[in-house]
Each structure stands twice: as C-alpha cells, then as structure tokens.
Amino acid sequence: MFTPMTLPFVSMVKSTNLMETVKEDCVKQELRAFLRERFLRMMGSLNGQEADIFMFEKTKVSGQIRAIDINIQQVQIADLQTPIGIIPNAVLRVSDTISLTVEDFKNI
C-alpha cells in the first residue's frame, strides 16, 4: 500500500509529472511543426498570384508576386502597376506596406 510518505509513492508521482510534461512538449512540438508546414505551403502558393498592395501615403499598387525573401522583409513583384506607370520588375520592402491582399489562393 502506498501512502504519501513512502518513497515509491513519491517517485511514482514525480515520474507521472515528468511523463505529462514530456507529452505536453511532444504535443507542442507537433503543433509547431504543423503550423510551420502550413505557413510554408501558404508562402509557396503566393508565387504567381495577383496582389493588391496598400502602402503608406495612401498609395495602392498591384502586380504579380514572384518571390518573398527568407526573412519576409522584401517581396519581388512583376508588372507592378503604380499611379505613375507600370514597372516590369520591382522589389518592395515589407516595412513600407500596410497590407498585401490576394484574391484567390491556389490549393494549399
């Protein structure tokens, strides 16, 4: 019989807590992996999508997304339509944008 004072009982409680902690860590890691994969698939599906980009100073531009750098600090846009004309290829800093809107994603 186990009582709270016996050594086997204490070690059983500690191992149960340890097992619960390990299970929680595994669940968290699996969730992070799932979310990371989903994020990467979404980023990959942006290639070739038409986008409306709202920038500071009430500027709206649009074009086709070609690439996003690994740090998500710059976006390469093809056929960028600006208020003063069309730029065949442009790189926009994400810090200069307010939002980037894509109408319809490809299947992720």
Contact map, one row per residue, 1 for C-alpha under 8 A:
111000000000000000000000000000000000000000000000000000000000000000000000000000000000000000000000000000000000
111101011000000000000000000000000000000000000000000000000000000000000000000000000000000000000000000000000000
111111001000000000000000000000000000000000000000000000000000000000000000000000000000000000000000000000000000
011111001100000000000000000000000000000000000000000000000000000000000000000000000000000000000000000000000000
001111101100000000000000000000000000000000000000000000000000000000000000000000000000000000000000000000000000
011111111100000000000000000000000000000000000000000000000000000000000000000000000000000000000000000000000000
000011111110000000000000000000000000000000000000000000000000000000000000000000000000000000000000000000000000
010001111111000000000000000000000000000000000000000000000000000000000000000000000000000000000000000000000000
011111111111100000000000000000000000000000000000000000000000000000000000000000000000000000000000000000000000
000111111111110000000000000000000000000000000000000000000000000000000000000000000000000000000000000000000000
000000111111111000000000000000000000000000000000000000000000000000000000000000000000000000000000000000000000
000000011111111100000000000000000000000000000000000000000000000000000000000000000000000000000000000000000000
000000001111111110000000000000000000000000000000000000000000000000000000000000000000000000000000000000000000
000000000111111111000000000000000000000000000000000000000000000000000000000000000000000000000000000000000000
000000000011111111100000000000000000000000000000000000000000000000000000000000000000000000000000000000000000
000000000001111111110000000000000000000000000000000000000000000000000000000000000000000000000000000000000000
000000000000111111111000000000000000000000000000000000000000000000000000000000000000000000000000000000000000
000000000000011111111100000000000000000000000000000000000000000000000000000000000000000000000000000000000000
000000000000001111111110000000000000000000000000000000000000000000000000000000000000000000000000000000000000
000000000000000111111111000000000000000000000000000000000000000000000000000000000000000000000000000000000000
000000000000000011111111100000000000000000000000000000000000000000000000000000000000000000000000000000000000
000000000000000001111111110000000000000000000000000000000000000000000000000000000000000000000000000000000000
000000000000000000111111111000000000000000000000000000000000000000000000000000000000000000000000000000000000
000000000000000000011111111100000000000000000000000000000000000000000000000000000000000000000000000000000000
000000000000000000001111111110000000000000000000000000000000000000000000000000000000000000000000000000000000
000000000000000000000111111111000000000000000000000000000000000000000000000000000000000000000000000000000000
000000000000000000000011111111100000000000000000000000000000000000000000000000000000000000000000000000000000
000000000000000000000001111111110000000000000000000000000000000000000000000000000000000000000000000000000000
000000000000000000000000111111111000000000000000000000000000000000000000000000000000000000000000000000000000
000000000000000000000000011111111100000000000000000000000000000000000000000000000000000000000000000000000000
000000000000000000000000001111111110000000000000000000000000000000000000000000000000000000000000000000000000
000000000000000000000000000111111111000000000000000000000000000000000000000000000000000000000000000000000000
000000000000000000000000000011111111100000000000000000000000000000000000000000000000000000000000000000000000
000000000000000000000000000001111111110000000000000000000000000000000000000000000000000000000000000000000000
000000000000000000000000000000111111111000000000000000000000000000000000000000000000000000000000000000000000
000000000000000000000000000000011111111100000000000000000000000000000000000000000000000000000000000000000000
000000000000000000000000000000001111111110000000000000000000000000000000000000000000000000000000000000000000
000000000000000000000000000000000111111111000000000000000000000000000000000000000000000000000000000000000000
000000000000000000000000000000000011111111100000000000000000000000000000000000000000000000000000000000000000
000000000000000000000000000000000001111111110000000000000000000000000000000000000000000000000000000000000000
000000000000000000000000000000000000111111111000000000000000000000000000000000000000000000000000000000000001
000000000000000000000000000000000000011111111100000000000000000000000000000000000000000000000000000000000001
000000000000000000000000000000000000001111111110000000000000000000010000000000000000000000000000000000000000
000000000000000000000000000000000000000111111110000000000000000000000000000000000000000000000000000000000000
000000000000000000000000000000000000000011111111100000000000000000000000000000000000000000000000000000001111
000000000000000000000000000000000000000001111111100000000000000011000000000000000000000000000000000000001100
000000000000000000000000000000000000000000111111100000000000000111100000000000000000000000000000000000000000
000000000000000000000000000000000000000000001111110000000000000111000000000000000000000000000000000000000000
000000000000000000000000000000000000000000001111111000000000000111000000000000000000000000000000000001011000
000000000000000000000000000000000000000000000001111100000000011110000000000000000000000000000000000001100000
000000000000000000000000000000000000000000000000111110000000011110000000000000000000000000000000000111100000
000000000000000000000000000000000000000000000000011111000001111000000000000000000000000000000000000111000000
000000000000000000000000000000000000000000000000001111100001110000000000000000000000000000000000111110000000
000000000000000000000000000000000000000000000000000111110111100000000000000000000000000000000000111100000000
000000000000000000000000000000000000000000000000000011111111100000000000000000000000000000000001111000000000
000000000000000000000000000000000000000000000000000001111110000000000000000000000000000000000001110000000000
000000000000000000000000000000000000000000000000000000111110000000000000000000000000000000000000000000000000
000000000000000000000000000000000000000000000000000001111111000000000000000000000000000000000000000000000000
000000000000000000000000000000000000000000000000000001111111100000000000000000000010000000000000000000000000
000000000000000000000000000000000000000000000000000111100111110000000000000000000110000000000000000000000000
000000000000000000000000000000000000000000000000000111100011111000000000000000011110000000000000000000000000
000000000000000000000000000000000000000000000000011110000001111100000000000000011100000000000000000000000000
000000000000000000000000000000000000000000000000011100000000111110000000000011111000000000000000000000000000
000000000000000000000000000000000000000000000011111000000000011111000000000011110000000000000000000000000000
000000000000000000000000000000000000000000000111111000000000001111100000001111000000000000000000000000000000
000000000000000000000000000000000000000000000111100000000000000111110000001111000000000000000000000000000000
000000000000000000000000000000000000000000000010000000000000000011111000001110000000000000000000000000000000
000000000000000000000000000000000000000000100000000000000000000001111101111100000000000000000000000000000000
000000000000000000000000000000000000000000000000000000000000000000111111111000000000000000000000000000000000
000000000000000000000000000000000000000000000000000000000000000000011111100000000000000000000000000000000000
000000000000000000000000000000000000000000000000000000000000000000001111110000000000000000000000000000000000
000000000000000000000000000000000000000000000000000000000000000000011111111000000000000000000100000000000000
000000000000000000000000000000000000000000000000000000000000000000011111111000000000000000001110000000000000
000000000000000000000000000000000000000000000000000000000000000000011011111100000000000000111100000000000000
000000000000000000000000000000000000000000000000000000000000000011111001111110000000000000111100000000000000
000000000000000000000000000000000000000000000000000000000000000011110000011111000000000011110000000000000000
000000000000000000000000000000000000000000000000000000000000001111100000001111110000000011110000000000000000
000000000000000000000000000000000000000000000000000000000000001111000000000111110000001111000000000000000000
000000000000000000000000000000000000000000000000000000000000001100000000000011111000011111000000000000000000
000000000000000000000000000000000000000000000000000000000000111100000000000011111100011111000000000000000000
000000000000000000000000000000000000000000000000000000000000111000000000000000111110111000000000000000000000
000000000000000000000000000000000000000000000000000000000001110000000000000000011111111000000000000000000000
000000000000000000000000000000000000000000000000000000000011100000000000000000001111100000000000000000000000
000000000000000000000000000000000000000000000000000000000000000000000000000000000111110000000000000000000000
000000000000000000000000000000000000000000000000000000000000000000000000000000001111111000000000000000000000
000000000000000000000000000000000000000000000000000000000000000000000000000000111101111100000000000000000000
000000000000000000000000000000000000000000000000000000000000000000000000000001111100111111000000000000000000
000000000000000000000000000000000000000000000000000000000000000000000000000001110000011111000000000000000000
000000000000000000000000000000000000000000000000000000000000000000000000000111110000001111100000000000000000
000000000000000000000000000000000000000000000000000000000000000000000000000111110000001111110000000000000000
000000000000000000000000000000000000000000000000000000000000000000000000011110000000000011111000000000000000
000000000000000000000000000000000000000000000000000000000000000000000000011110000000000001111101000000000000
000000000000000000000000000000000000000000000000000000000000000000000000111000000000000000111111100000000000
000000000000000000000000000000000000000000000000000000000000000000000001111000000000000000011111100000000000
000000000000000000000000000000000000000000000000000000000000000000000000100000000000000000001111110000000000
000000000000000000000000000000000000000000000000000000110000000000000000000000000000000000011111110000000000
000000000000000000000000000000000000000000000000000011110000000000000000000000000000000000001111111100000000
000000000000000000000000000000000000000000000000000011110000000000000000000000000000000000000011111100000000
000000000000000000000000000000000000000000000000000011100000000000000000000000000000000000000000111110000000
000000000000000000000000000000000000000000000000001111000000000000000000000000000000000000000000111111000000
000000000000000000000000000000000000000000000000001110000000000000000000000000000000000000000000001111100000
000000000000000000000000000000000000000000000000111100000000000000000000000000000000000000000000000111111000
000000000000000000000000000000000000000000000000011000000000000000000000000000000000000000000000000011111000
000000000000000000000000000000000000000000000000100000000000000000000000000000000000000000000000000001111100
000000000000000000000000000000000000000000001100100000000000000000000000000000000000000000000000000001111111
000000000000000000000000000000000000000000001100000000000000000000000000000000000000000000000000000000011111
000000000000000000000000000000000000000000001000000000000000000000000000000000000000000000000000000000001111
000000000000000000000000000000000000000011001000000000000000000000000000000000000000000000000000000000001111
